[in-house]
Amino acid sequence: WTGNSYPIQLKEEGNKYFQASDYEKALQSYTQAIKLNKDKALQAVLYRNRAACFLKKEEYAKAASDASRAIDINASDIKALYRRSQALEKLGKLDQAFKDAQKCATLEPRNKNFQETLRRLGANIQEKLRIQFSTDSRVQKMFEILLDENSDKEKREKAANNLIVLGREEAGAERIFQNNGVNLLLQLIETKNPELILAAVRTLSGMCTGHKARATAILHYLGIDSICMWMSVDNEEISLAVCNLLQTITDCLLDQGKEGHHGKEEALVLDTKKDLRMITMRLLDMLVSKKVSGQGRDRALNLLNKNIPRKDLKDHDNSRSIFVIDNGLKKILKVVGQIPEMPDCLPLTENTQLTASVLLNKLYDDLRCDPERDNYRLIWQEQGFLRIVSGVLQGPFDLGNKLLGMKGVMEMMVALCGSEREIDQLVAVEALIHASTKLSRATFIITNGVTLLKEIYKKTKNEKIKIRALVGLCKLGSAGGTDYGLRQFAEGSTEKLAKQCRKWLCNTSIDARTRKWAVEGLSYLTLDADVKDDFVEDEPALKAMFDLASDKTILYSVASALVNCTNSYDTKELVPELVQLAKFSKQHVPEEHPKDKKDFVVKRVKRLLKAGVVSALACMVKADSAILTDQSKELIARCLHCSPGSWECWAAPALIPLAVEGTDVGKIKASHALAKIAAISNPDIAFPGERVYEVVRPLVSLLNTERDGLQNYEALLGLTNFSGRSDKLRLKIVKEKALPDIENYMFENHDQLRQAATECMCNLVVNKEVQERFVADGNDRLKLVVLLCGEDDEKVQVAAAGALAMLTAAQKKLCSKMTQVTTQWLEILQRLCLHDNLEVQHRGLVIAFNLISSDKELAKKLVESELLEILTYVGKQEDHPKKQHVINVARDCLTKCMDYELIKPLSQA
């Protein structure tokens, strides 16, 4: 092509694509033409046409921009003016849209479309003004009621709730903001009335959501110091609401808020990094302030945990973590080094130090190179050892090992265990417990500390120290097994120790921190089959453990104990031949404890269900993300996976998040548990409302050859159940790209998997998008279904024939296509129509009717075959209630053939 002919050709090509509704290809053609074109008049047409594409794709800002470019070249371009009017209307800019429509009406006064658009826009503008004035007066009225101390309580509550709702709507939020609303909300906060404070904070959160400019303005108006002060109050509801407000503001500054509304005009926000650093510094200051409540400290730690370390390690920018380490690592270490028994201890909750340890771990993991890690270690080495050791050992594994490897550290910990000061003993025993997790150091502790721990356990009268010593011994026994000389201590006494732990657990007069150590002990002792059996029989102890789990600090220990009790841990299968060989060579072969056999495990699980384990596990899943680690999620998933019985409505909400996040094993276990529920339950009851759509992805994830056969099978059953419920669910399954996997399982040699996959496809073919995939050229989908109709397995035949009956009824193209996919099609159809199973026979006859109805030539082909005899034989049978539906379809086929005049009635023959 030469000159300007190629852009013209591209324009024509774009027009053809546009007429065929292929807007993406039309866009590409117009865009390429715009780049190559030099003619101004043609350029205006190209921009105008591309604007039409953007309108169809609902990209209204781009449509308005392209239409404006066309108008800049030709101010009287009526098509461009009208398209810009349409785009501006969709963007909410009604005044500007009205002006463009007015120009169009001026250029073509008789155009009824333009006149109608003008009338509609005029009415919409009037309505918008009415709502705006109405909203302004409503906002004013609400504030008057709320700020009037003499207002009726019920009126004030209603006004507060209305204000929150209004703040969540874009129009309402903007009206509040423009009408001095932030100042009035600040006045509500200063009333010190908890209900009004909550209403004000929640309204502010709504106003900030997804609007960076407004969020920045509100942050500066309120001041970060005031926000942190409100978050520090000793009122859980207010503290949490303020925390959510600060998170919403942070999300906006990080560009993580919801998508903006069409047409929203935001002011230019400069340098959000400065505001983010200001927030981070203030949160770090909160950690060491005695004026901050324990809840406030937790909120600050949670915000740091959520927003500082990178969520994706592929992102190279870890500057936020470096900033926190340089400016706040000492403050975090001070929190983990607090000793609650000391008088100068900062206000803490049960979660504070664990959350701080998690933050230490996340920060360390977020470092990218050795110099950064060396700087991290250098800062914590400068802190006092005794106060931070326990917290550091709970944190990063690598860092904890480095600490334990320092000269004299292990010796100091063991020496402090023998101190006469109880506080030193307490801290040292805790440090030894955490150190025993670092297996490389366990030998030293066992060699030098076990005897000391035994002595402390036997002699001390301080219950706090006694229980910690016991947990230390349990933990070392669990880590060391039979090789570390702890059997002598545990032999014959594990049940006794467990009984003591259960007593501590149920004793409400002991402080919660100490009782939680009892759960830690049980998490190791329940590895013993006798202990776990006794424990599940002790309902008060179980309920006490579930109650304590709500504090979240022992969540991992509770989950570990439950995994032990339900035997939901992985066990290696012993190969019988190798067992015999080991016995022959006189090697020790571990034998399964009688109480670890299936019957005993099922009884224990049923006892746990009766005690409310599913409800407890569901509550644990709702724990703060900082505390609910991937390992904890896996343990909870294991427990829920093993639980039999009718517990679906309780377990489903807990399983859905576990199937999406966590370890690979945890996600598979949770997904499989969901598949079990989906396979046997009514989805409307087990997964009410929108929840059912969240279950589809976990089920599809199990359709993988790396998963075992049972997981594949139950996932297919669940998807079959779902696909029979609604077209929206069928579409969701298709969008999750499940079709190729389901088709693969239809080829499986395993009978049950092939049957389940075919039944699932039988339900899915009702969906139009699935039908289109069968119609499309270049695939063997239809051939596969036809061949499956000829299988010997009746259940597979029923499903495949059902799918083929629905496909040929919905898509006439598939009727002719069926005759081309395999030479066996007629033989298979005849076998279906003569089948002994009435269900298979009925579906075969329906397929025959669909083929006959689709095309006279095809009907003629079928009449000339043996199928006519089959239809005549079935149709002539006497009426029979059980067979009537089959006989009727055969008669319908013959009637259709008579309509085509391919056969004559018997009287005319």
N, C-alpha and C positions, 0 to 999 in steps of 0.2 A: 504493500500500500504506500501511496505517496501523498504529500501535502496534508490536507485536512480530512481526507476520505476515511482514514482509519478511525478517528474519533467518531465520525458519523456512523460508521459500521458498528462500533462499540455501543453507540446510543441505541441503534436499531436492535442490537442483540439484547441490551438491557430491557428495552420495551417488551421483547418477546418473553423474557424471563418474568417480567412484572405481570404480564397477562396470564402467565402460567402459575402465578402466585409463588414463584421461587424468588423471594425478595433478597435473599443473601447473595445469589448470583447476579441479580439485577444491580445490587449495590456495587459489587466488584466491577461490573462492566462500566457503570456510570463513573465510578471513582477513577478507573484507568483512563477513561475518555477525558475527564477533567484535567488529569495530569498532562495528557498529550495535546489537548486542544489549545489553540491560540486565538480562535474567533470569539469575540465577545458575545455576540447574539446566541451562538451555540452554547457558550459557557452558561448563560442564564437558563437555557432550557435544561442543561445537564443538572445544574444545581436544583432546579425546580423538580425535576424527575427524581433526583436522589432524595429530596425532601419527602416526596410521596412514599418512597420505600421506608424511610425512617418513621413516617406516620403509621404505616402498616405494622412495623416492628415495635411500635409503642415507645420509640426513643424520641420523645417530644422535644427535648432541648436541641438535639441535633437537627431535627426537622425544622425547627424555628430558625436555627442558624443558617441552614442551606437556603431556606426560602428568603431570608434577609439578603443573602449574597445575590440571589437572582433579582430581587427588588432594587438592590444597589446599581445593578446594570440597567434594569428597565423598571422604572417606578410604576408603570402602568400594567405590569404583568399580573393580570387578574387571577391566574391560576396560582402563582406564587403568593399573592396576597391572601387568597382564600386558604391555602395550605398553612401559611403562617398563623392565620386566625385560628384554624383548627388546633394547631400545636399549642399556641398560647392559651387557648381555652383549657386544654388538658393540663397545662402547667399551672392553672389557677390564676393566670394573669388576665382576668376578664376585661378590664378596662382597655388594655392594648388589643385584645382580640376583637373587641367591639369596634375600635377605630379601623382595623383592617377590613372587617366585614362591611363597615359603613362606606369605605372607599370602593369595595366591590359592588355594592348596591348603587353607588353613584355612577360607576362605569357602565353597569348593566341594570338599569332601574326595573326592568320587567322580569328579571330572574327571580322566580319564586323561592328558590333555594336560599338566595342571599337574604331576601326579605324575612324568611322563616328564621334564619340564623340570627338576624338582628333582633327579632322579637324574643327569641330564646335567651340570647345574651343579656338583653335589657332586663328581662325578668330575673335572670340569675344574679345580675349585679344588684338589683333592688333587694333580693332575698339575702344576699351576702351582707349588704349594709344593715338590713334589719337584724340579722343574727349578730352582727358585730356590735351594734348599739345595745342589743338585748344582752349579749355576753358582758359588755362593759357594765351595764346596770346590775347584772347578776353578781359579778365579781365584787362590785362596790357594796351591794346588799349583804353578801356573805361576810365580808370583812367587818361591816358595821355590827352584824349579829355577834361575831366572834370576839370583837374587842369591847363589846358592851358587857360589863360584869353583871348587869341586871337581866341579861337575856335568859330565856327559859332554857334549861339544860338540854331538853330534847331538840330544841331549835338549833342550839349550838352544835350538837353532835351531827345533825343533818347537814348544817352549813359546812362543817369540817369535812365530812365525807364528800359532799358536792365539790368542794374546793380541790380535793385530791383527784377526783375523776376529771375535773376540768384541766388540771395541771398535766394530765397524761395525754390530752388531746392537743395537737399542734396549734389549732386556732385558739383554744382556751389558754394554753401556756403563753402564747404571744400576747394575748390581751392582758393577762395578769402582769406580765413583764412590762408592757407598755404603760400600764396604769399604776405605777409606783408599787406594784405587788410585792417585790422583794423586800422593800422597807416595811410594808405591812406584815409580811410573814415573819420578819425579824422581830417585830413588836409582839407577835403571838408567842415566839420562842421566849422572849423576855418576861412573859407572864408567869413562867415557872409552873404552869398548869400542864401536867404530863400529857393529857389528851390533846391540848392545843399544840404543844411542842411536836408531838407525833404527826399531827395533821399538817403542820407547817413544813416539817422536814420531808414528809412523803410528797407533798406538793412540789417542793423544790427539786426532789429527785425526778419527778415527772417532767418538770420544766427543763431539766438538764439533759434528759435522755435524747441521744442522737443529734444534739445541737451544740456544736463546739463553741460557737460565738457566745451563746447564752450561758453555757456552762462556765466559760472563762469569766464572763462578766459577774456571774453569781459568786464564783470562787473569790474574786477580788473584792466584791462588795461585802460579803460576809467575813472574809479574812480566814486564812488557814488556822490561825491560833484559836479563833472562836469555834470553828468546826471541830478541831481536836479536843477542845475543852468540853464540848457537848458530848463527844464520843467517849469521854473519860468518866461520865457520870455513872453512879452506881444504880443504874436502871437498865435492865437488859434490853427491853423493847426500844427505848430511846437510843441506847448505845448502838444497837444493831441497825436502826433506821438511819442514823447519822453515818455509820460505816457504809451502808448502801449508797447514801448520797455521795460520799467521797469516792466510792468505787465508780459510780456513774460519771462523775466529773473526770476521773482518771481515764476511763474508757474513751471519753470524748477527746481528751488531750492526746491519747494514743491512737485516735482514729479507729476505735473498736466499737463505737456505738452502733445503733441500728442505722439502716440506710436513710438518708435524708428524704424529706417529702418533696414531691415535684414542685418546683417553683419557689423553694425556700431561698430567701435572700439572706445570706450570712455575711456578717462583717468579716474583714480579713483578720485572722488571728495570727499574731506574730510570736515566734519563739516559744512554743509550748514546752520545750525542754527546761526552760527556766522555771516555769510553774511546776513541772513534774519534780524537779530537784527540790523545790521549796516544800512540796508535799512530803517527799521522802525524808528530808531533814527533820521535819516536824514530827513525823511518825517515829523516827529513831530517837528523838528527844523524849517522846512519850514513854519509851521503854524503861528509862532510868529515873523517871520522875515519881516521887513518893505521893504526889497529889493525884496521880492517875490510878483509877480503880483496877482491880484484877481483870475485870471484863474489858475495860478500855485498853489495857495492855494486850490482851488477847486479840482485840480488834486490830490494833496497830500491827501486830505480828502477822495476822491473817492477810492484811492488805499488802504487807511487804512480801509475804510468801507468794501471793497471787500475781503481783505486778512486777517484781524485780527480776528474778531469774528468767531466762529465755524459755518460751514454751516449745520452741523448735530449735534444736541444736544446729540445724542447717543455716539458721540466721547467724551471721558472723558477729553481729553487734551485741557484746555482753557488757557494754559500758555502764549500764545501770547496776549490775552486780559489782563491778570494780568500784563504782562510786560508793556503794553501801559498805563494802569491805574497808575502803580507806577512811570513811567517815563514821561508820557505825558498828564495825565488828566488835569493838571493845564493849559497846553498849549491849549487844546481843549476848556476848559472853558473860556480862554481869548478871543478866537475867537467868541464864542457865546455871550460874554459880550460886544462886540464892539458896539458903538453907531455911526452910519454913520454920524450923524449931528455934531459930535465932531471933532475938528481939528487933534487930535492925532490918529484918527481911522486908522487901518491897511487897505491896499487896499483890497476891497471886491467886489464880484459880487452879483447879486440878489440871487444866490443859496447858497452862502458860509455859512451863519449862519444856514440855514435850514439843510444843509448837515452835519454840525457839530453837530446839535441837534440829527439828525438821528444816528450819530456815538455814541453819549452819550447813546442813547437808546439801541443800539445794544450791546455796551460794558456791560451795566448794565444787560441786559437780558442774557448775556453769563456767568454771575457769577453763581457759583454752590451752595454756602452756605452763611449763615448769616455773618460769620466773613469777607468774601470777600466783601459783600454788605456794611457792617459797615465801612470798610476801604475806600470804594468808597465814601460814604456819608461824612466821615471825611475830605477827601481831598477837596470836593467842599464847605464844610462849612467854610474852611479856606480862601476862595476867597471873595472878596468884594461883598456884597449882591446886590446892585443896578445894577451892570453891568451884573451879570450872571442870575438874576432871570427869565427874559423873555425866555432866551435860555433853561434853565433847565426845565421850565414849558412846553416847546414844546417837551421835550425829554421824559424820562421814566415816565410812569403814577405813578408808586409806589413812585419813587423818588420825583416827583412833589408834590404829596400829603404829603410826609414827610416834604418837604420844607414849604408848606402852613400850616402844623400843628405846626411848630416851634413858640414859644411864640413871639408875637409882629409882626410877618411877615405880616399877613393880615392887621393889623392896620397901619403898616408903608406904605403899598401899597396904602391904602385909603387916608392916610395923604398926601402922595406925590402927589396925584391927585389934591389936593388943593394948591400945592406949587405955588409961583409966578414965579418961573423959568420954562420956557416953556420946557426945556430939561427934567426936572424932571417929569413934567406932561406927556410928550410924553412917557417916559419909563414906568411910573406907569400905564398909561392907557393900554399900550401894555401888561404889566404883568397881569392886571385885566382881559383882554380878554382871555389870555392863561389860567389863573386860573379858569375862569368860565367853562372850559372843565372838571375840576375836580369837579364832581357834588356834592361831599360831602361838598365842600366849597361854592357852589353857593348861599346857603341861606345867608351866612354872607355877600357876595358881594351885593346881592339884598337888604338886610336890610340896609347895611351901605354905599354902593357905587352907587346905581342906581340914587339917587337924585343928587349926585355929578356929575355923568356922564351926566345927563340931563342938569345941569347948565353949564358944560364945553361945551357941544354941542351947547347950545343956545348963550353963551357969547363969546367964543374964536373966534378970527379973524384968527388964524393960521389954515389953511386948513388941515395940517398934523395931528393936534390934533383933529380937528373937526370930520374928517372922522373916526379916531380910536375910538372916543367916540361913534359915531353912530354904528360902528361895535360891540362894547361892549354891547350896549343896544339891538341890534338885536340878538346877541348871547345869552344873558341872557333871552330874550323873548322866544327864540326858546327852551332853556333848561327848563325854568320855566313854560311855558304854561300859563294857565289862573289862576293858583293858587298863583302866585308871585306878583300880583298887577301891572304887566307891561301893561295890556290891556288898561289902561287909557292913557298911553303914545302912544301906537301903534294904538288904535282905531281911525279909520278915517284918519290916517296919514301914514300908511304903503306904500301906493302908492306914497305919497309925498316924503317919505324917499327914496323909490326906484328910483324915478325920479331924486333925488339929486345924488344918487349913479351913475346913468347912465350918468349924466352930468360930474361928476368927471372922470368916465371911459373914456369918449370920449374926454376929454380935454388933448390934447397932450402937453400943456405947463406945466402941473403938472408933477412932477417927477414920474417915473415908480413905485417906491416903494409905493408912496401914492395912485396911481391909482389902484394898486393891492389890497389895502384895500377896495376899492369900490367893487371889485369882491367878497371879503370876506363877505361884507355886503349883497350883492345880493344873496349869497349862503344861507343866512338865510331868507331874505325877500321873496324869490321866493317860500317859503312854502305857501304863500298866492296866491290863484288861480288868483285873479285880477292882481297881480303884475307879475306873470309868463306870463300871456296872453299879457300884455302890453310890457313886455321885449322882447318876441320873435318877436313882430311887429317892434321893434326898431333895424333895420338892422345894422346901424353904431355901436350901443352899442355891438351887438353880435360879429361883426367883430373885434372890439377893444378888447373884451374879448378873442377871439381866438388868436389874435396877442400876447396878454400878456401871454397866456398859454404857448407859446413857451419858456418863461423864466423858466418854470417848478416850480417856488416857490409857485405859487398859483394853481398848477395843481389840488390839492384836492378840492379847492374851486370852480374852474371851473366845475369839474366833478360833484360836489354836486349840483350846480345851474342847470346843464343840467339834472341830475336825477330828480330834482324837476319839471323842465319844461316839461319833457317827462312822468312824473308820473310813472317812472320805479322803484320806491321804493315799498317795500312789504306793502300791506294793509290787515288788517284782515277783513274777510267777516263777515258781521253782520247777525246773525241768525234772520229771521223775527219774530219768536215767542218770542225771548228774547227782541227784539226791542219793540214789543207790550207790553210785560210785564213791561219794563222800563217806557214806556209812561204812562201805567196804574198807576204805583207807583209814577208818577210825577218826575221821574229822567231825567236829561239832556241826550239826545241822539244826538250825533254829526251827522249832516246830510251832505251828499255829496254836495259840492258846484257845482252849475250848470256848471261852467267852468272846472270842473274836470271830466265831463262825456266824454265818448269815442269820440264823434264827435269833441269836442274841443281839446282833446289830439292829435288826428290824425292831425288836422289842424296845431297845434303847431309843431308837429314833421316834417310836410312837410315844414313849414317855416324854421325850423332849417336846414333841408337838403339843402334847397335852399341857405341858408347862408354859407354852407360849413362845417357843423358840423362833418361829417364823416372824412373829411380830417384833421380837427383839432384834433379829437380823435385819429386818426392814428398817428399823430405827437406826441401826448401826450404819447402814448405807447412806443415811442422810447426814452423817458426820461431816465436820469441816474438811474440805479437800486436803488441807495441809496434814491432817491427822490420818485420814483414810488413804493410806498408801496403796500402791498397786498390789503389794503382798497381802495386805489386809483384805482387799477386794477379792483376791483369789481365794483366800480361806473362806470368806462368806459365800462365794459362789460354789465352792465345794460342798459346804453344808446344805445349801438350798438345792443343789443338784441331787443329793442323795435322799432327800426327804420324800417319802411316799404319802399317799392319802389325799384327801380333798382340802388342799391348802392354796389353790390357784390364786384366789382373789387377794390373798395376803402376799404371796411370793412374787407375783408378776411385777408390781411397781419397783421392787427391790432388784429384780433380775435385769430389767431393761438397761439401767445405767451400767451394771456390772458387765453386760455383754458388749458394751461399746468402749469402755476404758479399762485399763489394767494390764496384767500380764497376759501373754497369749493363752496360757493354760486356763487362767481365770475367765477370759472371754469365751473360750470354747465351752467350759463347764456351764457358764451362765446361759449361753446360747442353746446348749443342749437341754438344759432345764426348761427354757422357754419352749423348745420344740416339743418336749414331753407334754407340757400343758396345752400347747396349740393343737397337738395331735388328738387329744381326747376330750377337749372342753368346748363349750359354746363360746366363741370369741367375744360375743356381746357381754358375757358375764365375766370371763377371765380377764379380758382386756377392754374395759368399757371406754366409750368415747373415742378420742383421737389416739389413745394409747396403742390401739391395735396396729396402726401404721408404723409405729416405732419398732414393732416386733419383727417386721418383715426382713429388715437387713440382717439381724442376728441369725435368722433361719437360713437365709441365702448364704451366709458365710460358712454354714456347715456343709453346703453342697460342694465338697472338695474331696478329691481322691486321697488326700492326706488324713482325712477324718475317718473314723472307723465306720463299719457298715451300719451299726445301730444309729449313730448320729445322722448319717445320710438318710436313713429310712424314716426316722421320726421327724426330721426337718421336712422331708417330702410330704409326709402325712399332714404336718402342720400347715404347709403351703396349700395343700389340697383343700383342707378345711377352710382356710382363708379365702381361696380363689372361688369357693362356692358361695361366699357371703354377698359380695357386691362388686360392681364393675370398678369402683374406685380402688378397691383392694387389688383387683386383678391388674389394674394399671400400675399400682405401686410395685407389684412383683416384677412387672415388665421393666419398669424404670430402674430397678435394682439389678438389672442385667442377669436375671435368673434363668431366662429361656434357654441359652446355650447349655447350661449345666443340667437343666431338666431333660433336654433332648439327649445329652450324653448318657444319662441314667436310663433312658428308654432303650439304649443299646446294650445295657448291662446283662451279663450272663446270670447274675443273681436274680432269681424269680421275683422275690419280694420288692427289690429295688426297682426292677423293670415295671412291675405292676403299679407301685406307688407313683413313679414318674409319669406313667401313662394316664393314670387317674387324675393327676395334677394338670396335665396338658388338656385332658378332656374338659376340665372346668375353665381353663384359661382361654380356650378357643372361642368362648362366648364374646371375648373382647375384640373390638374391631381392629385394633392395632396388631394383635396376634394374627387375626385372619389375613391382614395385609401382608404379613411376613410369609404366610403360606402361599399367597397369590404371587408374590415376587418371583422373578426368574432367578435361576442360578442356585437353587437350593434343593435338598432332598427331603425337606420336612414332610411333604405330603406322601412321598414314597414310603417313608418310615412308618407313618400311620397306617397306610394301606397294608403294608407287609405285616404289621403287628395284628391287624384284623385276621390274618391267617395263622396266627400262633395257636398252639395246642392248649395253652393256659387260658381257661375260660375267663378268669378275672381280667387278664390283659385284653382279651378279645372284647369283653363288655366295654372297657374303658376306651379302647382304640376305635371300636365301632361307634360309640357315642360321640367321640371327637369328630369322626368322619361324617357322621349324620349331621352334626351342627355346622361343620364347615361347608358341606355341600348345600345345606339349606340357606346359609347366609351369603355365600359367594358362588354365583352361577359359573364364574370362570373356573372354579375348582372342579366342577362336574366334568368339563371337557379335559382339564389337566389330569384328573384322576386316571383317565383312560390312556394317558401317555407316559405315566411315570414307571409302569411295570407291565410286562406282558401277562402277568398273573392276575391282573385286577378283576377280570370277569369270573375267573375260577374262584377267587376269594369271595367275591360278592355272592356267587351262587351258594357257596358253603355257608355263608352267614344266613342267607334266606331259608336254608334247610336245617339250620342248627337245632339241636334238641333243647337247648336252653332258650326259653321263650324271650328272655331279655335280649340275648344276642340276636335271635331271629327278628325281633321287632325292629332293632336298630338297623339290621341289614336291609329289611324291607323299606325302611324310611330312606336309606341311602338310594335304593333303587327308585323310589318315588321321586327323590330330588333330581336324579339323573334324567329320568323320563320327562319331568316337568321343565327341565332347563333347555332342552333342544330337541326338535322333532327328529333330526337326523340321528342323534344319539339314541333316542327312544326306538327308532327303527332298527338300529344295530342290536339293541337289547331284545327286541321282539323276535329278531331272526335267530337269537341264541336260545339255549335251553332254559334261560331265565323265564321265558313265557310259560313254559310248562310248569315251572315252580310256582309262579304267580297264580296260574289257573288252579293248580292243585290246592294251594293254601286258600285262595279266594272262594273255592267251591265248598269248603268245609262248613259243616253245620255251625250255627251260632253257639258259642260256648262262653260263659262269663270269664273264665280264666284266659281264654285265647282270643277274646273278641277284639282287643286292640291290635293283635297281629293280623287277624282275618280282615279287619277294616282297612288296614294299610294296603294289603294285597289287592283288595277290591278297588281302592282308590287308584292304584297303579293301572289296573285293567281299564277303569273308566277313562283315565287320561289317554291311554292308547286308543280307545274307541273315539275320543274327541279328535285325535289326530287322524282318525280313519285308517289306522294301521291294522286294527282287528275289527271284526263285526260282532254284534251281539249274537248269541246262540240262535235266536229265532230267525236271524237273517242269513245265518251261515249256510 
